[in-house]
Amino acid sequence: MAAGVAHIPWYATVFRGDEFAAALEEVAPIARHYGATSWSVQRSAEDAYQFRHMISWNEKADWELFWNGAEMQ
């Protein structure tokens, strides 16, 4: 696979939005250890429980290692 961006939509349950945001901010930078070239986490301004996690990869295999890695389990 050529370079690409994984767009992961997340949705937190009621009353857990802030906790989920903190957890995403903790785990998102770990993608660089798996070869990600960049990452970002965005929280919707219209729905405080909706998040978008984007990670850029050069290789699909790196994405699969990250997604199936211990940090994401």
PAZAPA-4460 file (N, C-alpha, C; in steps of 0.05 Angstrom, whole numbers, plus 32768, in hexadecimal, padded with zeros to 4 digits):
% residues 73
    n_x    n_y    n_z   ca_x   ca_y   ca_z    c_x    c_y    c_z   seq   type   mol
   8011   7FE8   8000   8000   8000   8000   8012   8019   8000     1      M     A
   800A   802D   7FF1   8018   8046   7FF1   8011   8056   800A     2      A     A
   801F   806C   800D   801A   807D   8024   7FFC   8084   8027     3      A     A
   7FF3   8086   803F   7FD7   808C   8044   7FD2   8097   805F     4      G     A
   7FB9   809F   8064   7FB1   80A9   807E   7F9A   8099   8088     5      V     A
   7F9D   808F   80A1   7F87   8081   80AE   7F76   8096   80BD     6      A     A
   7F5C   8095   80B7   7F48   80A7   80C5   7F38   8095   80D7     7      H     A
   7F3B   8098   80F1   7F2D   8087   8104   7F18   8098   8112     8      I     A
   7EFF   8093   810D   7EEA   80A1   811C   7EE5   8094   8137     9      P     A
   7EE6   80A3   814C   7EE0   8099   8167   7EC8   80A8   8172    10      W     A
   7EB9   809A   8183   7EA3   80A7   8190   7EA3   809E   81AD    11      Y     A
   7EA5   80B1   81BF   7EA6   80AC   81DC   7E89   80AB   81E7    12      A     A
   7E85   809C   81FC   7E6B   809B   8208   7E67   80B4   821A    13      T     A
   7E4E   80B9   8220   7E47   80D1   8230   7E57   80D2   824A    14      V     A
   7E60   80E9   8251   7E6F   80EF   826A   7E8C   80E4   8269    15      F     A
   7E95   80D9   8253   7EB0   80CF   8251   7EC0   80DD   823C    16      R     A
   7EB6   80F2   8230   7EC4   80FF   821A   7EDF   8109   8222    17      G     A
   7EE2   8116   8239   7EFC   8121   8241   7F10   810B   8247    18      D     A
   7F07   80F5   8254   7F18   80DF   825A   7F22   80D2   8240    19      E     A
   7F10   80CF   822D   7F17   80C3   8213   7F2B   80D5   8204    20      F     A
   7F26   80EF   8205   7F39   8102   81F8   7F55   80FF   8203    21      A     A
   7F57   80FD   821E   7F71   80FA   822A   7F7E   80DF   8222    22      A     A
   7F6E   80CA   8220   7F79   80B0   8218   7F83   80B1   81FB    23      A     A
   7F74   80BE   81E9   7F7D   80C0   81CE   7F97   80D1   81CB    24      L     A
   7F99   80E6   81DB   7FB1   80F7   81DA   7FC9   80E7   81E5    25      E     A
   7FC4   80D4   81F6   7FDA   80C3   8200   7FE3   80AE   81EC    26      E     A
   7FD0   80A2   81DF   7FD7   808C   81CD   7FDF   8095   81B1    27      V     A
   7FD4   80AC   81A7   7FD9   80B5   818C   7FF7   80B8   8185    28      A     A
   8007   80C5   8196   8024   80C8   818F   8033   80AE   818C    29      P     A
   8029   8099   8198   8036   807F   8196   8038   8075   817A    30      I     A
   8027   807E   8168   8027   8076   814C   8042   807C   813F    31      A     A
   8050   8090   8148   806A   8096   813D   807E   8080   8142    32      R     A
   807B   8071   8158   808D   805B   815D   8088   8044   8149    33      H     A
   8072   8045   813C   806B   8030   8128   806F   803B   810B    34      Y     A
   807B   8052   8108   8081   805C   80ED   806E   8071   80E2    35      G     A
   805C   807B   80F2   8049   8090   80E9   8059   80A9   80E3    36      A     A
   8052   80B7   80CE   805F   80D0   80C7   8052   80E8   80D5    37      T     A
   8038   80E6   80DC   802B   80FB   80EB   8011   80F0   80F6    38      S     A
   8006   80FE   8109   7FED   80F6   8116   7FDE   810F   8120    39      W     A
   7FC4   810C   8123   7FB5   8122   8130   7F9B   8116   813C    40      S     A
   7F91   8123   8150   7F78   811C   815D   7F67   8135   815D    41      V     A
   7F4F   8134   8152   7F3D   814A   8151   7F23   8143   8160    42      Q     A
   7F19   8156   816F   7F00   8153   817D   7EEC   8165   8170    43      R     A
   7ED4   815B   816B   7EC0   816A   815D   7EB6   8181   816F    44      S     A
   7EB3   8198   8162   7EA8   81B0   8170   7E8A   81AD   8174    45      A     A
   7E7D   819E   8163   7E60   819B   8164   7E57   8184   8176    46      E     A
   7E68   8170   8179   7E61   8158   8189   7E7A   8151   819A    47      D     A
   7E7A   8158   81B3   7E91   8154   81C4   7E9A   8137   81C8    48      A     A
   7E8A   8125   81BF   7E90   8108   81C2   7E9B   80FC   81A9    49      Y     A
   7E9D   810C   8194   7EA6   8102   817A   7EC3   810B   8175    50      Q     A
   7ED4   80F7   816D   7EF1   80FC   8169   7EF9   80F1   814E    51      F     A
   7F0D   80FC   8142   7F1A   80F1   812A   7F38   80F0   812F    52      R     A
   7F42   80D8   812B   7F5E   80D2   8130   7F6A   80CC   8114    53      H     A
   7F7E   80DC   810C   7F8A   80D9   80F1   7FA7   80D3   80F5    54      M     A
   7FB1   80BF   80E5   7FCD   80B7   80E7   7FD6   80B2   80CA    55      I     A
   7FED   80BE   80C3   7FF9   80BB   80A9   800E   80A5   80AA    56      S     A
   800E   8094   8095   8020   807D   8093   802C   807C   8078    57      W     A
   8045   8072   8077   8051   806C   805D   804C   804F   8055    58      N     A
   8048   803D   8069   8044   8021   8063   802C   8016   8072    59      E     A
   801C   8007   8064   8004   7FFB   8071   800C   7FE8   8088    60      K     A
   8023   7FDA   8084   802C   7FC8   8099   8031   7FD6   80B4    61      A     A
   803B   7FEF   80B2   8040   7FFF   80CB   8025   8005   80D9    62      D     A
   8011   800C   80C9   7FF6   8011   80D4   7FEC   7FF8   80E2    63      W     A
   7FEE   7FE1   80D5   7FE4   7FC8   80E1   7FF3   7FC1   80FB    64      E     A
   800D   7FC6   80FC   801C   7FC2   8115   8012   7FD4   812B    65      L     A
   800D   7FED   8125   8003   8000   8139   7FE7   7FF8   8142    66      F     A
   7FD5   7FF3   812F   7FB9   7FED   8136   7FB7   7FD3   8146    67      W     A
   7FC7   7FC0   8141   7FC6   7FA7   814F   7FDA   7FA6   8166    68      N     A
   7FE8   7FBB   816B   7FFC   7FBC   8181   7FF0   7FBD   819C    69      G     A
   8000   7FB9   81B0   7FF8   7FB8   81CC   7FEA   7FD2   81D5    70      A     A
   7FF3   7FE9   81CB   7FE8   8002   81D4   7FCB   8006   81CC    71      E     A
   7FC3   7FFA   81B5   7FA8   7FFD   81AB   7F95   7FE7   81B4    72      M     A
   7F9F   7FD4   81C2   7F8E   7FBE   81CB   7F80   7FC5   81E3    73      Q     A
***
